[in-house]
C-alpha cells in the first residue's frame, strides 16, 4: 500500500510517526484481536454467500488463525506506514499472494471496519464499568439498610437543616446512582448495532449477508443506513454523557464524605486501610482516596467535551475527526471512571458513622424546628408562615440561652390551654415519624430500598445476559471458522 496506483509514495516519516508510532506494537495490542474477529466473520460470510471461493477463504482464515495463535509476532516491531490494518493486509498478501491475500477487503472498507472494531473493543470497558457500578450500588443499599437508624442532620447550604439518618442519605445517593446506571446501560445499546457492510459510505452491490456477519460478531442487527454507519459516533457521546453524569454523582458523594471525616464534624471514621499519612506531619490521617474519586470522576466530563467539540460541524460522512480523534478520549474516560467507582465503593464500605457526633449536631443544629412549626400549624391552628416566625424567635432565644429546642418549646408553647403536642421533638423521633415524601422514616426508607433492589436486579440481569450473548457469539464464530478451515482441508 506504499504505492496504490494513485499515490506513488508513502506518508512523510514525521507524520507517520505521529499518527501510527514507530512500530505497530501498541496498535496490535489494542486493536488487532478485534479487527481479526471482524475479518473472520466477514470471510465466513463471503464464503457462505459464494462471493469468494472457499479455498481462498480457508487459506486466509488459516493464516489469520496462525497469527492470532502467535500473538501476531510476525507483525511486531514493524513500522505501519499507513496504519495497522494495511500493514496486516500487506503481510497476508506477502504470505498468500495477491489473489488470496488481496481479497480481504472485498465488500468492505476501513471505514465500516473501524466503526465495527470500535464497538467490539468497547464491550469490555462497558461491561467492566457497569459491573463496578452495580457493585457500588449494592454496597450503598446494604449500608443504607445497616445504618437506617443512625440519626444525623441533613444539610442545606452547609447548615444543619432537618433530622434524617445516615442510611437515608446513602439511599438517596443509591437512588441517583441507579438512574445513572440505567442511563449508561441505555447508552450502551448503541454497541448492539453492526456497521459492517456499509463499506466506505455507500454500501455495496455485492450480495453480502450483513445480518450473518452481525450475528457472528454478537450484534443484534446491522445499521440501517450506510452513511449513518460510518458517519455517526453519537453512541460515544451518549456513553460519555451518561458516564459524566455518573461521575458527577460520585464527586458529590466524595465531597460529603470528605467533609464528614473532618475533626470539626467527626461524623465518619475511615479505617487505616483507606487513609494515608503526611510526609512531614505525623498526626495526619488523610482520606485522600476520596480526592482521587473527585479527580478521576471528572475524566468523562472532559472527554465528552473534547469528543463533542471534535464532532461538531463536521460533514455527515466518514470523518477522521469524528471516527478517530473524537473517540480517542473514551478509553481513558471509562477507565478512570471505573477506577473512581471502585475507590468510592471501598470508601462507602469502610466508612464507619459516628452516631454520637451525628446526633449531637442534629440536636445542636435545632433540626426539629420545622417539625415544631408543623405542629403549631396543625394542632394550634396557626398559618404556617406565622408558626415559622414564632419558632424562629424561639430558636434565637434558645441559642442565646444555650437551651435545647424541646425545653424552649415547652416554655413558649406549653402553657395551660395549649393543644400543641410537644412530645417526641427530639431529632430521632422526628426522623422516625417522617414517613411521607420519601422521608427517613422506616416505612418510607424500606419502600425506597425495596424498589431500588428490584431495579438493581433488572440491571444486573441485563448485564449478565449481554455478556453471555457476546461470549456465545465468540464461540459461534470460532466454530464457524473451524468448519471453514476443515472444509478447506477436506477439499484439498
N, C-alpha and C positions, 0 to 999 in steps of 0.2 A: 504493500500500500504506500510505499515511498513514491512510486510512480503509478498514478492511477489512470494514465492515459490523458487525463485533462490537466492534472497537476504533475509536473515533471520532477519537482524537488520537494524534499521533506521540510518540515517546520524548522524554523530557525532555532538553534540549540538553547538559547536563553529562554524563549517562550516555552519550548518543550519541557525544560526543567521545572518551570513554574507550574505548568499545567499537569504534567504527568510524573514528575520526580525523576531522580537519577536512575532509578530502576523500578521495575514493576512490582516489587515485593509487597509494599503496603497495599496496593490496589488488589493484588492477588488475594491477600488475607481477608480483605474487607468485602470483595465483590465476586470473585470468580466462582466460588461454590454456587452462588445464586444464578450467575449467568449460565453456568453449565447445566443447572437444573432446567432453565428455560430451553437451552439447546436440546436437551434430551427429550423433553416433552414435544418440542417443535419437530424434531426429527422423527419421532414415533408417529406423529400426526401426518407428516409428509409421506411416510411410507404407507400408512393405512389408507390415505387418500389416493395413492398411486401417482403422486406428483413426481417423486424421485424413486428410482429403482431401489428395491430393498437391499441389494448387495452393497450399494454405496452408503446407504443409511447405516447398515450394520457395521461397515468398516469405520465410519465416523464415530458411531456410538462406542465401538470397542476402543478406539484411540482415546476418546474422552474419558471412558471409564479408567483406562490406564493412567491418564493424567491425574484424575481425582484420587486414585489409589496411592499415587506417589506424591500427593500434596503439591501437585503442579511443579515439581522440582525442575523439569526442563525449561520452564519459563522464568525461573527466578534469576535475579541478577541481570536480567536483560533490560535494555532501555526500551521504552514504549513510545516511539516517535509520534504515533497518532492515537495513543491511548491503549488501555489494556486489551480491549476486545480485538482490535486489529492485530496486535501482537500475537494473541492467541489464535486468531484465524490464520495468520501467516504461518504459524507453526504447523497447523493441521495441513495446510497446503504443501508445506515442505515435506511432511511425513507421507501424505497420501496422494499428492499430485493435485493439480488444479481441477481435474474432472471430478474428484471426490471431495477433497478439502474445500473446494470453492463453492459448494452448494449450500453451505450453512445459512447464508443469508437469503436463500430463496423464500420469497413471500414474507420477508422480514426486514426491518431496518434497525439501526442502533436506536432510533427514536422510540419505537414501541418496546424494544428490548430494555432500554434504560428505565422506561416507565414501569415495566413489569418487575424488573430486578429491584427497583426501589420498594415496591410493595412487599416483595418476598423478604427483603432484608429488614424491613421494619417489623415483621411479625414477632421476632424475638424481643426487641426492646418494648414493643407494645404489650405483649403478654407479660413481660417481666415487670413493667411499671404497674400494670393492672393487678398482678399478684401482690406486689408490695402495698398498693393502695388498699386492697381488700384486707390484708393483714393489719394494716394501720387502723382501718375502721373496726375490725374485730376487737382490737385492743381498746379502742375508745369505748366500745359498747360494754366490754367486760368491766373496765374500770368505772364506767358510769354506774353500772349496777352495784359494784362493790362499795362505792362512796356516795350512794344515794342519800345517806343520812348525815353527811358531813356538811354542816351549815357554814356558809360564808356570805359575804356581801357580793352582789353583782355590782359592777361599776359602770357609770356613765360619766364621760368627761374626766376620767381618772379619779372620780369621787365615789365613795360608797353610796349605793342607791337603795336597793331593796334586798331582803334576805332571799338567797337561793341555796343550793347545795353544790358541792364540787361535782357530784355526779350529774346534776342538771347541766352544769357548764359543759362537761365532757360530752353529754348527749347532744347539746347544741352544736358543738363542733362536729360530732359524728353526723348530724343531720345535714349540715352544709357539705361535709366531705362526701356523703352519699350522693348528693346531687353532682358533685364534681366527678365522681366515679362514673355515674350514669352518662354524663356528657362526654367523657373521654371514651367510653365504650361506643357511643353513637358515632363519634368522630372516626373511630376505628373501623366502622362499617365500610368506609371507602377503600380499605385494604382488600375487600372481597370482590372487587371488580377488576377484570383482567384486560389490559390494553393490547395484548398480543394479537396481531392480525391487522392492526391499523397501519403497519409499515411506517413510511416516512411521515405521512399525514393524510393520504387519500385512499387507504385500504389497498386491495389488490384484486386483479381479475382472476388470479389462480384460485381453483376450487378448494380452498382450505376449509378445515373444520375448526373454527375458533372455539367452539364450545368444548371440543375434545381437549385442546391444549389447556383451556381454563380448568377443566375438571382434573386433568393430570397434575396440575400445579396447585390444586386445592382452592381455586376461586369459585365463587358462587355463579358468576356469569360474566360474559365478555362486556366490555364497554360498548355502548350503543352507537357511538359516533366516532369516526376515525380522527377527526380534528380534536374533539374533546379528549380523546385517549392520549394524544401526545402533547396537547397544549396545556392541559389542566394539571395543576398540583394543589388544587384547593383543599384536598383532604389533608395535605400537610399543614395548611393554615388552620384547619379545624382541629387537628391534633394539637398543634402548638397553642391555639387559643384556649382549648379546654385544659391543657397542661398548665398554661399560665394562670388560669383561674384557680386550679388546684394548688399551685404554688402560693398564690395569694392567701388562700385559706391556711396553709401550713405556716406561712410567715406570721400571720396574726396570732395563731396558737403559740408559736415560739416566743413572740413578744410578750404575751401574757405570762407564760411560764418563767421567762427571764425576770420579769418584774416581781413575780411572786416568790422567787428564790432569794430576793434581796433581804438583808438583815432587817431593813426598815419595815418590811411586811412579814417575812418569815412564814409565808403560807405553805411553801413547798420545800421539802428537803430532797436533794439529789444524792444518791449513794456515790461512793468514791469512784465506782467504775464509769460514772457519767460526768465527772468533773476533772479539771486539770489544775495544776499549781502554777504559781508565778515563778519566773526565773530569778526574781530578786526579793519578792515579798513572801516570806514563809507562811504567813497566816492565810493566804488566799485559797479559796475553793471556787474555781471559775467554771460555771456551767456553759463552757464555750461551744459544746456541740450544738446548742440551740442557736448560736450565732452562725454556725455553718448551715443550719436549716434556713435561717433568714437569707443568707447569701446564695446558696445553691437553688433555693426555690424561685429565685428571680431569673434563672437562666432561660426558662421557657418564654418568659415575657420579652426578654431581649431578642431571643431567636424569632419569635413571632414578628416583632417589629422589623427585624432585618429581612426576614423572608417576605413579608408583605411589601416592604419597600422595593425589594428586588423584583417582585412580580408586577408591581404597579405600573400601568400604562405600557405594558409590553404587548406586542402583537399576539393575537389569539391563534397561535400556531406553535410548532415546536420552537423553543427558545432556550438557549444556553442559560440566560439569566434566570429563567423560571425553572428549567428542568435540572440544572446543575448548581448554580450559585445559590439560589434561594433555599434549596433543600439541604445544602451542606450544613446548615445550622441545626438541623433536627437531631442529629446524633448526640451531640454534647448536651443539648437541652433535655432530652429524655433521660440520658444517663444521670445528669446532675439532679433532676427532679426525683428520679428513682432513689438516689442516694439520700436526698433530703427527706423523702418519705420514711426511709429506713431509720435515719437518725431521729426523726420525730417520734417514730414508733418506740424506739428504745427509751426515749425520754419520758414519754407518756407511761410506758410500762413500769419504769423505775421510779417515777416521781411519787414521793410519799407526802400526802397532805398533812398539815399540822392543825388538827381540829381546834385546839385551844386558841391558837393565834387567829384562826379564821373567825371563830365565834366571837372572840374579844373585839375584833374590828367591826363585826356586824352590829354588836351592841354599842360600841363607842361611836359608830357612824350613824346612830339613830335610824337604822334602816327600817324600823317598823312604823315610821311616821306616816307613810301613805296608808297603812292599814288603820291607824288611828283616825285619819281623815275619812276613810271609808265608813268607819263605824259612826262617826258624828253625822255623816250624811244619811246612812240607812236607819240607825237607831235614834238619832237625835233630830232628824228632820231638817238639818241644815242643807243649804245649797253647797255643792262640793267646793266651789271657789271660796265661800265663807269658811268652810271647815279647813280648807287648805291654809288660809291665812291664820286661822286660830291655832292650828297645830304648829305652823312656822313660828309663831310667837312663843309658844310653849317650849319648843326646841331651843330657841335663842336663850330663854331664861334658864333652861335646864343645863345648857352648856356653860353658861356663866357661873352657875352654882355647882357644877360637876355632879349633876343628878341624873340617874338613868331615866329613860323615857317612861318606863312603866310607873315609876314613882311620881314623876312630874305630871303624868296624865291623871293619876288619882287626885292630886292636889287641884288640878284645873277643872276636871270634869266628873269627879267622884262624889260631889255633894249630894245632899238629900234631894230626892225628886228626880235625879238624873236617871235616864233609861239606858244609858250607854254601857255596854259590856266592856270592862277593862281587863278581863282575864285573858290570858294567852296572848299578850302583846310582845312576848319575847321573840327574837328572830326565829328560833327553831319552830315555835308554834305557828308563826305566820307563814314560814316556808311550807310547813306541813299542810296547812289549810289552803294553800294557793294551788288549787287543782284545775282552775279554768284558764283558758287562753294559753295552754301549753306551759303552765307554771311548774314549779318544782315539787308539788305535792305528789304523793305516792301513786295515786291512780293515773295522774297525768303523765308522770315520768315512765311508768310501766307501759302505758299505751304507746308512748313515743318509742321506747326501746323495742317493743314487740313489732311495731311496723318496720323499724329500721332493720331488724333481724330478718324479716321476710324479704325485704328488698336486697339485703346483703346476699341471701341465699340465691336469689334470682341472678344477680350479677356474677356470683361465683360459679353457678351452674353454666351460665353463658360462656364464661371464660374457659371452663373445662371442656365444654363441647367444642369450642373453636379450636382449642389446642389439639383435641382428639381428631377433629376434622383435618387439620393441617398435617398431623402425623400420619393419618391414614392415607392422605394424598401422596406423601413421600413414599410410603410403602407401595402404593399402587404404581407410582412412576418407576420405582426400582424394578418392580415385576414386569412392567411393560417393556422397559429397556432390556431386561434379561431375556425376555421372549424374542425380542427383535434380534439380539445378538445370537441366540440359539438358532433362530431361523436362518441366519447367515451361515453358520457352521454347517447346518443340515444341507443347505443349498450347495455349498462348496463340496 
